[in-house]
């Protein structure tokens, strides 16, 4: 099944995802530096993030989990030239690679990369930090409940929050799996259920080149 899912993603990409030299350059440089590409979003998933930003005319984006900045490029390409992205990465080696790819892209949009634990950085932001229009969370899963609450403090009515990798090949249903990452996702689902700050929320399973996983998506009330 995995091969068929990958082949279908390739088919989708060949028909619907335009060739982009910035994105291609980012993947190539990441591979040359010896990092695997499986940690990045798939191209059709990147396009979904881009479309959500475009549909809602977002200008300020927060990203938790930069890795090589491939998803960052998708987010930035959707913004107007005066758009802004704050992307946060916890691992020094990933942050260095991400910064290299951001510098090489030379995009008009402002992309600020901060390295450190996302929760600590978010708490350290000035009180007058302008709210974000779109928030993409793709970092350590055990911290998803904390990231959700911190993101809500940096949101306004209508902000879209997307959390990646929330299905984990169905392991969220496995009663024997008590890994911190799985428990974090379960706690996230419980937190999102009837959350007083969320207008609506859902989650979608995805199958494709990245296997069986999914997104959770919420709109701030």
Number of C-alpha atoms within 10 A of each C-alpha: 9 13 11 12 17 16 14 15 19 18 12 13 16 11 8 12 14 10 10 10 10 19 19 12 15 23 20 13 16 22 13 10 10 8 15 12 15 9 13 20 19 19 21 17 19 18 21 14 19 19 15 16 24 16 9 13 14 20 20 22 24 25 24 25 25 29 28 29 27 27 26 28 21 23 29 24 21 21 22 15 13 10 18 21 23 18 25 25 25 20 14 12 13 19 23 16 20 23 20 16 24 22 11 13 15 11 14 14 17 17 21 13 20 17 18 14 16 23 17 9 13 16 11 9 10 8 8 7 8 11 17 24 22 27 28 23 24 23 22 18 22 18 18 25 20 16 21 18 15 15 23 20 14 19 22 18 14 16 24 25 24 22 23 19 21 28 21 17 15 13 16 19 12 9 7 8 12 12 11 13 18 21 19 21 23 20 17 23 19 12 16 21 13 12 14 11 17 19 13 15 18 13 16 11 15 18 17 20 20 19 15 17 18 21 18 20 18 20 19 19 16
